[in-house]
Amino acid sequence: MGALNKLLAAVLAILGAVLGAVLGIVAGLLWLVGIILSATIILAPVGIPLVKLGKSLFSTSGDLMHLS
């Protein structure tokens, strides 16, 4: 039973790292779109919240990958 628990823990750790990496890529793209939108005066009200959301997703992805 102990070996099964170790295997399950390893699989969950790998899955969390992969999900964290994918979320980090999505956060990066969202942040980049927010920066581009913020560069235009008219779309700045849309871009600024996207940058904040991207920052939040970056921290969540770091938590998933256990980067502290």
Buried (B, 14 or more C-beta within 10 A) or exposed (E): EEEEEEEEEEEEEEEBBEBBEEBBEBBBEBBEBBBEBBEEEEBEEEBBEBBEBBBEBBEBBBEBBEEE
